Amino acid sequence: MVKYVKTQIQKLSQHRTANRKFKLAVSCLILITVLLLTKYISQDTYQILFMFSTGGYLGANVVEKFKQ
C-alpha cells in the first residue's frame, strides 16, 4: 500500500511539472501574439519567437521522458 501511494505521489509531481511547462509555453505564445497584434514586433520576429517557445516546450518534454 505504501509503495502504491509513493508511486501515485511521484506521478502527481511529474504531472504538475508538465502542467507548469505547458502553462509557461502557452503564456509565452499569448504574449508574443499580443505583441504582434499591437505591432511591437514584426512577423519575422514572431515566427522566430514562436519556433523557440514551441521548440523549447517540445525539447523539455523529450528530455523529461528521456530521464524517466
CYANA upper distance limits for C-alpha pairs under 8 A (distance plus 0.5 A):
  1 MET  CA      5 VAL  CA      6.87
  2 VAL  CA      6 LYS  CA      6.73
  3 LYS  CA      7 THR  CA      6.69
  4 TYR  CA      8 GLN  CA      6.73
  5 VAL  CA      9 ILE  CA      6.67
  6 LYS  CA     10 GLN  CA      6.72
  7 THR  CA     11 LYS  CA      6.76
  8 GLN  CA     12 LEU  CA      6.63
  9 ILE  CA     13 SER  CA      6.69
 10 GLN  CA     14 GLN  CA      6.71
 11 LYS  CA     15 HIS  CA      6.66
 12 LEU  CA     16 ARG  CA      6.75
 13 SER  CA     17 THR  CA      6.86
 14 GLN  CA     18 ALA  CA      6.79
 15 HIS  CA     19 ASN  CA      6.50
 16 ARG  CA     20 ARG  CA      6.65
 17 THR  CA     21 LYS  CA      6.83
 18 ALA  CA     22 PHE  CA      6.70
 18 ALA  CA     61 ASN  CA      8.29
 19 ASN  CA     23 LYS  CA      6.67
 20 ARG  CA     24 LEU  CA      6.61
 21 LYS  CA     25 ALA  CA      6.67
 21 LYS  CA     57 TYR  CA      7.26
 22 PHE  CA     26 VAL  CA      6.63
 22 PHE  CA     57 TYR  CA      7.71
 23 LYS  CA     27 SER  CA      6.47
 24 LEU  CA     28 CYS  CA      6.68
 25 ALA  CA     29 LEU  CA      6.77
 25 ALA  CA     53 SER  CA      6.60
 25 ALA  CA     54 THR  CA      7.27
 25 ALA  CA     57 TYR  CA      6.78
 26 VAL  CA     30 ILE  CA      6.63
 27 SER  CA     31 LEU  CA      6.59
 28 CYS  CA     32 ILE  CA      6.68
 28 CYS  CA     53 SER  CA      7.35
 29 LEU  CA     33 THR  CA      6.56
 29 LEU  CA     50 PHE  CA      7.10
 29 LEU  CA     53 SER  CA      7.60
 30 ILE  CA     34 VAL  CA      6.70
 31 LEU  CA     35 LEU  CA      6.72
 32 ILE  CA     36 LEU  CA      6.61
 32 ILE  CA     46 TYR  CA      7.06
 32 ILE  CA     49 LEU  CA      7.83
 32 ILE  CA     50 PHE  CA      8.15
 33 THR  CA     37 LEU  CA      6.67
 33 THR  CA     46 TYR  CA      7.97
 34 VAL  CA     38 THR  CA      6.62
 35 LEU  CA     39 LYS  CA      6.58
 35 LEU  CA     40 TYR  CA      5.66
 35 LEU  CA     41 ILE  CA      6.42
 36 LEU  CA     40 TYR  CA      6.50
 36 LEU  CA     41 ILE  CA      5.74
 36 LEU  CA     42 SER  CA      6.92
 36 LEU  CA     43 GLN  CA      7.43
 36 LEU  CA     46 TYR  CA      7.12
 41 ILE  CA     45 THR  CA      6.60
 41 ILE  CA     46 TYR  CA      7.14
 42 SER  CA     46 TYR  CA      6.70
 43 GLN  CA     47 GLN  CA      6.70
 44 ASP  CA     48 ILE  CA      6.91
 45 THR  CA     49 LEU  CA      6.65
 46 TYR  CA     50 PHE  CA      6.39
 47 GLN  CA     51 MET  CA      6.65
 48 ILE  CA     52 PHE  CA      6.76
 49 LEU  CA     53 SER  CA      6.54
 50 PHE  CA     54 THR  CA      6.62
 51 MET  CA     55 GLY  CA      6.14
 52 PHE  CA     56 GLY  CA      6.22
 53 SER  CA     57 TYR  CA      6.78
 54 THR  CA     58 LEU  CA      6.66
 55 GLY  CA     59 GLY  CA      6.33
 56 GLY  CA     60 ALA  CA      6.51
 57 TYR  CA     61 ASN  CA      6.85
 58 LEU  CA     62 VAL  CA      6.84
 59 GLY  CA     63 VAL  CA      6.74
 60 ALA  CA     64 GLU  CA      6.58
 61 ASN  CA     65 LYS  CA      6.63
 62 VAL  CA     66 PHE  CA      6.54
 63 VAL  CA     67 LYS  CA      6.71
 64 GLU  CA     68 GLN  CA      7.06
